[in-house]
Amino acid sequence: MAAIQSMCARIGRVTGKGLAANIKTTFPPIVLQCVVILLLLANTLNIAADVAAMGEVAELITGFNRHLMTALFVFGTLLLQVLIPYHRYVFFLKWLTLSLLAYAAVLFTVHVPWGEVLLRTVWPKFTANSDAAAVIVGVFGTTISPYLFFWQASEEVEDMRSKPGTVPLVLNESAGGEELRRIQWDTWSGMFYSDITAYFIILATAVTLHVSGITDINTAAQAASALRPLAGDFAFLLFAMGILGVGLIGVPVLAGSGAYALSEAMGWNSGLECKPADARGFYGIIAVSVLLGLVIQYSPISPMKALFWSAVINGVIAVPLMVVIIMLASKKSVMGNFTAGRPIIILGWIAVVVMGAAALRMLIPG
């Protein structure tokens, strides 16, 4: 995860262009078209699941109608993205990631068999069939995820533009050492925090819902309600806070990454620092993505199923996209003297092989 994200950040900072813009100039059009279409599809499903989950837990906490609460969250996040400049908005997003520690806090409210946990962390027990492979692909897809690839590269460009006089590293090689060290620290520490959080989410679910035989969840409200008698009111509130935090962080990133990808593919002006009148297409994509997510909650589609299958879709389309990223990061014609190092490239190819194998196993019945 860190290897791929660091390559994306490097591509953005070195070239001064987002991932889609680099794919557009380096690969055949069909590559970019397929990637952007699949990205927008998966992102919209993900947004729909996130906002529905936020509305459900908000209803449980406040008693207000879930659809009303969902609409408030949707329009609130949309207005924040459109009206507040990126350099101010990102400050709140970064601090909001602390809400993810709510899942770790759940572990202090329930019994955890740590010996069994440590054993199964390094030697998991499961049946290697297509269903298990689908879950593995989903776990990969919600961590090593295409929308994060586009977001990482584009935010490097945003940061560069926000600092007067800053140019791409291909035009100012003297700044390369400091900038690449910053990128390395940022991505490795950030991805470590992300993976630890994902681990706590899996563990908190396992030691509460799963051990009680609750293995088929259709809504976030169902999960939170089932947790209350098992772990108490405090764990229920922590779980609810985690869902709200994930949604408030995830929805802007999901909508923004799709907007960056399509805008760069179409050659439109893009950027969260831009005023809406100067980047209508970009903000239009954000608005459509988020509003479609709101509409889907009124359909018979289960939010939890949508969330799971969007993760699976992400896990599948990430594989060819990772190949493209590694090729871009390795090309001297794209990166100049700042091509990715061999250890990062090797880690990237390992990720491609493992995720590709899981995706193929998922498609084989039995």
Secondary structure, 3 states (H helix, E strand, C coil): CHHHHHHHHHHHHHHCCCHHHHHHHHCCHHHHHHHHHHHHHHHHHHHHHHHHHHHHHHHHHHCCCHHHHHHHHHHHHHHHHHHCCHHHHHHHHHHHHHHHHHHHHHCCCCCCCHHHHHHHHHCCCCCCCHHHHHHHHHHHHCCCCHHHHHHHHHHHHHHHHCCCCCCCCCCCHHHHHHHHHHHHHHHHHHHHHHHHHHHHHHHHHHCCCHHHCCCCCCCHHHHHHHHHHHHCHHHHHHHHHHHHHHHHHHHHHHHHHHHHHHHHHHCCCCCCCCCHHHCHHHHHHHHHHHHHHHHHCCCCCCHHHHHHHHHHHHHHHHHHHHHHHHHHHHCHHHHCCCCCCHHHHHHHHHHHHHHHHHHHHHHCCC
